[in-house]
Amino acid sequence: MGVAHGALEFSSVVAWDGETGGLVRTGSGKEFRVDMPVDFGGKGRYACPDEVFLASVGGCLLTTFLFIRRKMHIHLKSLRITVRGTVEPLGPEGFRVTKIRAHMDVVVGEGEGTLGDRCAELTRDYCHISRTLEDAIKLEVSWTVEER
């Protein structure tokens, strides 16, 4: 699945909003907001960084699947990725993400179940964000494929 690219560089700037969160500006000019959860003294107005982190894992799996699906000419009917993470207290050292579980619910055209399964397997193997994390965090990627 090689892609003819050299190193890619991405950036974000996060600026405090004067309250309990901030405005994120990506290098490509996109914006979104983050906030501290209420449980930690924040206002909980926007997604917390942990949710954004998990969304990044799910987003990478999604876009990787879509890239591979196009090359495999699969008729994708539906793709939904659920990502759950566990954050545990470590005592005086604070907290740490200890486990991430991602599940891909895939619906493909009739007779394409085997291709859909292979695409999900390749997605697990090629998603660069989940591959980066797998040495640091227990990471499980699973999937179901349905034909319609």
CYANA upper distance limits for C-alpha pairs under 8 A (distance plus 0.5 A):
  1 MET  CA     68 ILE  CA      8.10
 10 PHE  CA     26 THR  CA      8.48
 10 PHE  CA     27 GLY  CA      6.89
 11 SER  CA     26 THR  CA      6.41
 11 SER  CA     27 GLY  CA      5.44
 12 SER  CA     24 VAL  CA      7.10
 12 SER  CA     25 ARG  CA      6.04
 12 SER  CA     26 THR  CA      4.68
 12 SER  CA     27 GLY  CA      6.06
 13 VAL  CA     24 VAL  CA      6.21
 13 VAL  CA     25 ARG  CA      5.78
 13 VAL  CA     26 THR  CA      6.89
 13 VAL  CA     27 GLY  CA      8.35
 14 VAL  CA     22 GLY  CA      6.66
 14 VAL  CA     23 LEU  CA      6.07
 14 VAL  CA     24 VAL  CA      4.92
 14 VAL  CA     25 ARG  CA      6.93
 15 ALA  CA     22 GLY  CA      5.71
 15 ALA  CA     23 LEU  CA      5.81
 15 ALA  CA     24 VAL  CA      7.06
 16 TRP  CA     20 THR  CA      8.23
 16 TRP  CA     21 GLY  CA      6.44
 16 TRP  CA     22 GLY  CA      4.70
 16 TRP  CA     23 LEU  CA      7.06
 17 ASP  CA     21 GLY  CA      6.19
 17 ASP  CA     22 GLY  CA      5.04
 17 ASP  CA     23 LEU  CA      6.92
 18 GLY  CA     22 GLY  CA      8.26
 20 THR  CA     35 ASP  CA      6.27
 20 THR  CA     36 MET  CA      6.35
 20 THR  CA     42 GLY  CA      5.74
 20 THR  CA     43 LYS  CA      6.85
 21 GLY  CA     33 ARG  CA      7.77
 21 GLY  CA     34 VAL  CA      5.89
 21 GLY  CA     35 ASP  CA      4.32
 21 GLY  CA     36 MET  CA      6.46
 21 GLY  CA     42 GLY  CA      8.12
 22 GLY  CA     33 ARG  CA      6.19
 22 GLY  CA     34 VAL  CA      5.95
 22 GLY  CA     35 ASP  CA      6.89
 23 LEU  CA     31 GLU  CA      7.46
 23 LEU  CA     32 PHE  CA      6.49
 23 LEU  CA     33 ARG  CA      5.05
 23 LEU  CA     34 VAL  CA      7.04
 24 VAL  CA     31 GLU  CA      5.97
 24 VAL  CA     32 PHE  CA      5.81
 24 VAL  CA     33 ARG  CA      6.19
 24 VAL  CA     34 VAL  CA      7.83
 25 ARG  CA     29 GLY  CA      6.58
 25 ARG  CA     30 LYS  CA      6.24
 25 ARG  CA     31 GLU  CA      5.13
 25 ARG  CA     32 PHE  CA      7.41
 26 THR  CA     30 LYS  CA      5.76
 26 THR  CA     31 GLU  CA      6.89
 33 ARG  CA     46 TYR  CA      6.62
 33 ARG  CA     47 ALA  CA      7.75
 34 VAL  CA     45 ARG  CA      8.26
 34 VAL  CA     46 TYR  CA      5.61
 34 VAL  CA     47 ALA  CA      5.70
 34 VAL  CA     48 CYS  CA      5.89
 34 VAL  CA     49 PRO  CA      6.90
 35 ASP  CA     42 GLY  CA      7.11
 35 ASP  CA     43 LYS  CA      7.37
 35 ASP  CA     44 GLY  CA      6.12
 35 ASP  CA     45 ARG  CA      6.57
 35 ASP  CA     46 TYR  CA      5.71
 35 ASP  CA     47 ALA  CA      6.59
 35 ASP  CA     48 CYS  CA      5.65
 35 ASP  CA     49 PRO  CA      7.92
 36 MET  CA     40 PHE  CA      7.03
 36 MET  CA     41 GLY  CA      7.46
 36 MET  CA     42 GLY  CA      4.80
 36 MET  CA     43 LYS  CA      6.91
 36 MET  CA     44 GLY  CA      6.15
 36 MET  CA     48 CYS  CA      6.08
 36 MET  CA     49 PRO  CA      8.29
 37 PRO  CA     41 GLY  CA      7.26
 37 PRO  CA     42 GLY  CA      5.52
 37 PRO  CA     43 LYS  CA      6.90
 37 PRO  CA     44 GLY  CA      5.06
 37 PRO  CA     48 CYS  CA      6.60
 38 VAL  CA     42 GLY  CA      5.03
 38 VAL  CA     43 LYS  CA      5.77
 38 VAL  CA     44 GLY  CA      5.64
 44 GLY  CA     48 CYS  CA      7.83
 47 ALA  CA     51 GLU  CA      6.45
 47 ALA  CA     52 VAL  CA      7.09
 48 CYS  CA     52 VAL  CA      7.00
 49 PRO  CA     53 PHE  CA      6.50
 50 ASP  CA     54 LEU  CA      6.79
 51 GLU  CA     55 ALA  CA      6.54
 52 VAL  CA     56 SER  CA      6.63
 53 PHE  CA     57 VAL  CA      7.15
 54 LEU  CA     58 GLY  CA      6.82
 54 LEU  CA     83 VAL  CA      6.63
 54 LEU  CA     84 ARG  CA      7.51
 54 LEU  CA     85 GLY  CA      7.44
 54 LEU  CA    100 ILE  CA      8.46
 55 ALA  CA     59 GLY  CA      6.27
 55 ALA  CA     83 VAL  CA      7.80
 56 SER  CA     60 CYS  CA      6.51
 56 SER  CA    129 ILE  CA      8.24
 57 VAL  CA     61 LEU  CA      6.81
 57 VAL  CA     83 VAL  CA      8.01
 57 VAL  CA    129 ILE  CA      6.65
 57 VAL  CA    130 SER  CA      6.68
 58 GLY  CA     62 LEU  CA      6.59
 58 GLY  CA     81 ILE  CA      6.55
 58 GLY  CA     82 THR  CA      7.54
 58 GLY  CA     83 VAL  CA      6.64
 58 GLY  CA    102 ALA  CA      7.66
 59 GLY  CA     63 THR  CA      6.61
 60 CYS  CA     64 THR  CA      6.40
 60 CYS  CA    127 CYS  CA      6.47
 60 CYS  CA    128 HIS  CA      7.86
 60 CYS  CA    129 ILE  CA      6.95
 60 CYS  CA    130 SER  CA      8.32
 61 LEU  CA     65 PHE  CA      6.52
 61 LEU  CA     81 ILE  CA      8.35
 61 LEU  CA    123 THR  CA      6.75
 61 LEU  CA    124 ARG  CA      7.64
 61 LEU  CA    127 CYS  CA      6.17
 61 LEU  CA    130 SER  CA      8.40
 62 LEU  CA     66 LEU  CA      6.72
 62 LEU  CA     79 LEU  CA      8.21
 62 LEU  CA     81 ILE  CA      7.64
 63 THR  CA     67 PHE  CA      6.59
 64 THR  CA     68 ILE  CA      6.73
 64 THR  CA    123 THR  CA      6.17
 64 THR  CA    126 TYR  CA      7.64
 64 THR  CA    127 CYS  CA      6.32
 65 PHE  CA     69 ARG  CA      6.35
 65 PHE  CA    119 CYS  CA      7.05
 65 PHE  CA    120 ALA  CA      7.09
 65 PHE  CA    122 LEU  CA      8.39
 65 PHE  CA    123 THR  CA      5.73
 66 LEU  CA     70 ARG  CA      6.71
 67 PHE  CA     71 LYS  CA      7.27
 68 ILE  CA     72 MET  CA      6.76
 68 ILE  CA    119 CYS  CA      6.90
 68 ILE  CA    122 LEU  CA      8.18
 68 ILE  CA    123 THR  CA      7.81
 69 ARG  CA     73 HIS  CA      6.44
 69 ARG  CA     74 ILE  CA      5.90
 69 ARG  CA     76 LEU  CA      8.19
 69 ARG  CA    116 GLY  CA      8.46
 69 ARG  CA    119 CYS  CA      6.82
 70 ARG  CA     74 ILE  CA      7.08
 72 MET  CA    115 LEU  CA      8.16
 72 MET  CA    119 CYS  CA      8.31
 74 ILE  CA    108 VAL  CA      7.56
 74 ILE  CA    109 GLY  CA      8.06
 74 ILE  CA    112 GLU  CA      7.51
 74 ILE  CA    115 LEU  CA      7.58
 74 ILE  CA    116 GLY  CA      7.63
 75 HIS  CA    108 VAL  CA      6.15
 75 HIS  CA    109 GLY  CA      5.87
 75 HIS  CA    112 GLU  CA      8.29
 76 LEU  CA    106 VAL  CA      8.26
 76 LEU  CA    107 VAL  CA      6.76
 76 LEU  CA    108 VAL  CA      5.09
 76 LEU  CA    109 GLY  CA      7.02
 77 LYS  CA    106 VAL  CA      8.34
 77 LYS  CA    107 VAL  CA      5.75
 77 LYS  CA    108 VAL  CA      5.68
 77 LYS  CA    109 GLY  CA      7.20
 77 LYS  CA    148 ARG  CA      8.22
 78 SER  CA    105 ASP  CA      8.28
 78 SER  CA    106 VAL  CA      6.34
 78 SER  CA    107 VAL  CA      5.39
 78 SER  CA    108 VAL  CA      7.48
 79 LEU  CA    104 MET  CA      7.39
 79 LEU  CA    105 ASP  CA      6.20
 79 LEU  CA    106 VAL  CA      5.21
 79 LEU  CA    107 VAL  CA      6.87
 80 ARG  CA    104 MET  CA      6.31
 80 ARG  CA    105 ASP  CA      5.64
 80 ARG  CA    106 VAL  CA      7.18
 81 ILE  CA    102 ALA  CA      7.27
 81 ILE  CA    103 HIS  CA      6.06
 81 ILE  CA    104 MET  CA      4.95
 81 ILE  CA    105 ASP  CA      6.70
 82 THR  CA    102 ALA  CA      6.11
 82 THR  CA    103 HIS  CA      5.78
 82 THR  CA    104 MET  CA      7.10
 83 VAL  CA    100 ILE  CA      7.53
 83 VAL  CA    101 ARG  CA      6.16
 83 VAL  CA    102 ALA  CA      4.77
 83 VAL  CA    103 HIS  CA      6.98
 84 ARG  CA    100 ILE  CA      6.23
 84 ARG  CA    101 ARG  CA      5.74
 84 ARG  CA    102 ALA  CA      6.90
 85 GLY  CA     97 VAL  CA      7.47
 85 GLY  CA     98 THR  CA      8.13
 85 GLY  CA     99 LYS  CA      6.10
 85 GLY  CA    100 ILE  CA      4.86
 85 GLY  CA    101 ARG  CA      6.83
 86 THR  CA     97 VAL  CA      6.24
 86 THR  CA     98 THR  CA      6.21
 86 THR  CA     99 LYS  CA      5.65
 86 THR  CA    100 ILE  CA      6.98
 87 VAL  CA     95 PHE  CA      6.94
 87 VAL  CA     96 ARG  CA      5.91
 87 VAL  CA     97 VAL  CA      4.77
 87 VAL  CA     98 THR  CA      6.35
 87 VAL  CA     99 LYS  CA      7.93
 88 GLU  CA     95 PHE  CA      5.94
 88 GLU  CA     96 ARG  CA      6.04
 88 GLU  CA     97 VAL  CA      6.91
 88 GLU  CA     98 THR  CA      7.11
 89 PRO  CA     93 GLU  CA      8.49
 89 PRO  CA     94 GLY  CA      6.25
 89 PRO  CA     95 PHE  CA      4.82
 89 PRO  CA     96 ARG  CA      7.07
 90 LEU  CA     94 GLY  CA      5.87
 90 LEU  CA     95 PHE  CA      5.89
 90 LEU  CA     96 ARG  CA      7.44
 91 GLY  CA     95 PHE  CA      8.17
 97 VAL  CA    137 ILE  CA      7.61
 98 THR  CA    137 ILE  CA      6.07
 98 THR  CA    138 LYS  CA      6.86
 99 LYS  CA    137 ILE  CA      6.19
 99 LYS  CA    138 LYS  CA      5.22
 99 LYS  CA    139 LEU  CA      6.39
100 ILE  CA    137 ILE  CA      7.69
100 ILE  CA    138 LYS  CA      6.81
100 ILE  CA    139 LEU  CA      5.36
100 ILE  CA    140 GLU  CA      6.84
101 ARG  CA    139 LEU  CA      6.38
101 ARG  CA    140 GLU  CA      5.25
101 ARG  CA    141 VAL  CA      6.52
101 ARG  CA    142 SER  CA      8.44
102 ALA  CA    139 LEU  CA      8.41
102 ALA  CA    140 GLU  CA      6.64
102 ALA  CA    141 VAL  CA      5.28
102 ALA  CA    142 SER  CA      6.80
103 HIS  CA    141 VAL  CA      6.28
103 HIS  CA    142 SER  CA      5.24
103 HIS  CA    143 TRP  CA      5.68
103 HIS  CA    144 THR  CA      8.39
104 MET  CA    120 ALA  CA      8.17
104 MET  CA    141 VAL  CA      8.27
104 MET  CA    142 SER  CA      6.81
104 MET  CA    143 TRP  CA      4.94
104 MET  CA    144 THR  CA      6.93
105 ASP  CA    143 TRP  CA      6.29
105 ASP  CA    144 THR  CA      5.72
105 ASP  CA    145 VAL  CA      6.84
106 VAL  CA    116 GLY  CA      7.77
106 VAL  CA    143 TRP  CA      7.75
106 VAL  CA    144 THR  CA      6.55
106 VAL  CA    145 VAL  CA      5.21
106 VAL  CA    146 GLU  CA      6.70
107 VAL  CA    116 GLY  CA      8.43
107 VAL  CA    145 VAL  CA      6.22
107 VAL  CA    146 GLU  CA      5.21
107 VAL  CA    147 GLU  CA      6.16
107 VAL  CA    148 ARG  CA      7.18
108 VAL  CA    112 GLU  CA      6.59
108 VAL  CA    113 GLY  CA      7.07
108 VAL  CA    116 GLY  CA      6.99
108 VAL  CA    145 VAL  CA      7.74
108 VAL  CA    146 GLU  CA      6.76
108 VAL  CA    147 GLU  CA      5.48
108 VAL  CA    148 ARG  CA      6.67
109 GLY  CA    113 GLY  CA      8.10
109 GLY  CA    147 GLU  CA      5.82
109 GLY  CA    148 ARG  CA      5.68
110 GLU  CA    147 GLU  CA      5.48
110 GLU  CA    148 ARG  CA      5.74
111 GLY  CA    147 GLU  CA      7.31
112 GLU  CA    116 GLY  CA      6.56
112 GLU  CA    147 GLU  CA      7.19
113 GLY  CA    117 ASP  CA      6.60
113 GLY  CA    145 VAL  CA      6.68
113 GLY  CA    146 GLU  CA      6.94
113 GLY  CA    147 GLU  CA      6.27
114 THR  CA    118 ARG  CA      6.74
115 LEU  CA    119 CYS  CA      6.58
116 GLY  CA    120 ALA  CA      6.71
116 GLY  CA    145 VAL  CA      6.81
117 ASP  CA    121 GLU  CA      6.74
117 ASP  CA    143 TRP  CA      8.44
117 ASP  CA    144 THR  CA      8.19
117 ASP  CA    145 VAL  CA      6.66
118 ARG  CA    122 LEU  CA      6.66
119 CYS  CA    123 THR  CA      6.53
120 ALA  CA    124 ARG  CA      6.77
120 ALA  CA    143 TRP  CA      7.35
121 GLU  CA    125 ASP  CA      6.88
122 LEU  CA    126 TYR  CA      6.43
123 THR  CA    127 CYS  CA      6.20
124 ARG  CA    130 SER  CA      8.22
124 ARG  CA    141 VAL  CA      6.93
125 ASP  CA    131 ARG  CA      7.77
126 TYR  CA    131 ARG  CA      7.71
127 CYS  CA    131 ARG  CA      6.67
128 HIS  CA    132 THR  CA      6.53
129 ILE  CA    133 LEU  CA      6.90
130 SER  CA    134 GLU  CA      6.58
130 SER  CA    139 LEU  CA      8.04
131 ARG  CA    135 ASP  CA      8.31
133 LEU  CA    137 ILE  CA      6.39
133 LEU  CA    139 LEU  CA      7.96
134 GLU  CA    138 LYS  CA      6.82
134 GLU  CA    139 LEU  CA      6.15
